[in-house]
Amino acid sequence: MRPLSRVFDAWRMLPVHIRRSDTTGDLRAFVRCLQASIDLVLAEQDRWLDIIDLRWAPEAYLDLLLADLGNPFPFALDLTRKRRLASTLVAMYRLKGTAQGIEQVLRFFAGLDVQIVPHLAVGARLGRSRLGRDFRLGSGERYHRYAFDVVISRLLTDDERRQVRWLVEYMKPAHTHLRAIVEPLLVPPPVTWRLGHGRLGRSTVLERV
């Protein structure tokens, strides 16, 4: 409980002539009973400051605060991340429909650093690019014009992949389309020669030097 800087003494708030007239002490005893109830009410009022403070609010009240803010994310979070989400949810709403917003929610919920790449972002370099190798002619459909990829720096599990797709679909502009989640390719293990077992053309190949 926070320390109190006020004095709320019901007995001292009574007029002086009433206190002097209490010769038996019955009035003072009755006011003490009232004082106990008053202290309880004040303590409950002081707790309200902790309830609405994101740093101190109990978890049940954090859930109510998130619901009041219209939290759209159906993911299980621990207490610390609930406090962080409650403090940044309004900022996430403001970034909805932007690449920065997609990157922020993926960093918050999935711990991923991603890059949003438009599908037609890579252009041809005059005099260097070759048709069919460095680039391809795209169609005139609006889908390709407003499609984008999410490039991720590590491999995802199936659950993470579903979570990423849900977050991207929620945060992206309504007229755009998520084309693919691009993950790094698995590096094949190096081919080694086993004496007496390896066969040329099957388990090993000759490489041009």
WOJO-V830442 format. One record per residue. PSI is psi in degrees with one decimal (NA if undefined). OMEGA is omega in whole degrees, 0 to 359 (* if undefined). Layout:
((PSI:OMEGA) (PSI:OMEGA))
//
This chain:
((141.4:181) (144.0:177) (141.4:182) (137.9:178) (2.6:182) (164.6:175) (118.9:181) (78.6:182) (108.2:184) (-34.5:181) (-42.6:180) (-17.7:178) (-14.7:177) (149.3:176) (151.9:185) (-39.7:184) (-26.9:177) (-40.7:179) (-37.3:179) (-29.7:182) (-9.5:180) (81.3:182) (-25.6:181) (-18.6:182) (0.8:180) (-41.2:180) (-41.2:179) (-40.5:179) (-38.9:179) (-41.0:180) (-31.7:176) (-38.3:176) (-42.4:177) (-36.2:182) (-36.4:179) (-42.1:178) (-39.2:179) (-41.9:180) (-38.0:178) (-42.5:179) (-42.5:179) (-38.2:178) (-39.5:177) (-37.8:177) (-38.9:179) (-33.0:178) (-24.6:181) (-33.0:178) (-35.2:177) (-32.3:182) (-39.8:183) (-4.5:177) (121.4:184) (-22.4:180) (-24.7:187) (-9.2:186) (135.6:174) (159.9:186) (-37.4:180) (-38.9:179) (-30.2:175) (-41.3:177) (-39.8:178) (-38.3:178) (-42.6:178) (-39.9:178) (-38.0:179) (-31.7:177) (-3.7:179) (39.9:182) (117.7:183) (-4.4:189) (116.5:186) (42.9:184) (143.5:178) (129.6:182) (149.6:174) (178.6:187) (-41.4:181) (-42.4:181) (-27.4:173) (-40.8:178) (-42.6:179) (-41.3:181) (-41.6:180) (-32.2:181) (-18.1:183) (-0.8:186) (-39.8:179) (-40.4:178) (-35.6:177) (-40.3:177) (-40.9:182) (-26.8:181) (1.4:180) (134.7:182) (12.0:179) (157.1:177) (-36.1:178) (-37.6:178) (-40.7:177) (-45.7:181) (-38.0:182) (-45.8:182) (-33.5:177) (-33.4:176) (-36.5:183) (-51.5:188) (-36.2:185) (-7.5:181) (34.7:185) (137.6:169) (114.5:187) (169.0:176) (129.8:179) (118.3:184) (116.5:175) (145.7:185) (-35.8:181) (31.0:184) (-28.3:184) (117.0:180) (172.0:180) (143.1:177) (119.0:186) (126.6:179) (-5.7:182) (-44.6:183) (145.3:180) (130.7:181) (127.6:182) (-16.3:178) (-64.5:183) (-27.6:181) (163.8:178) (152.1:176) (127.2:181) (165.9:179) (167.9:180) (8.8:181) (146.3:181) (-26.7:180) (-48.4:181) (-27.9:180) (-31.8:184) (16.4:179) (154.7:179) (161.2:177) (151.8:173) (112.5:183) (123.6:184) (145.8:188) (-4.4:180) (166.2:178) (145.9:181) (153.3:170) (171.4:180) (-40.3:179) (-42.2:178) (-38.0:180) (-41.2:177) (-38.5:179) (-43.6:179) (-44.5:181) (-41.0:179) (-46.4:182) (-41.3:180) (-43.4:180) (-32.9:180) (-39.3:188) (-18.2:186) (159.2:171) (148.3:187) (-30.0:185) (-0.7:182) (169.3:184) (131.6:173) (113.7:183) (-46.2:184) (151.7:169) (111.3:187) (115.2:178) (156.7:179) (145.7:179) (146.7:175) (133.4:178) (120.6:180) (147.2:180) (147.9:180) (142.3:179) (122.5:180) (155.0:179) (124.1:177) (118.2:184) (124.0:179) (-8.5:181) (-35.9:182) (142.6:180) (129.4:181) (129.8:181) (-14.3:178) (-66.6:180) (-13.9:178) (155.2:176) (150.8:176) (137.3:181) (137.7:178) (132.1:181) (NA:*))
//
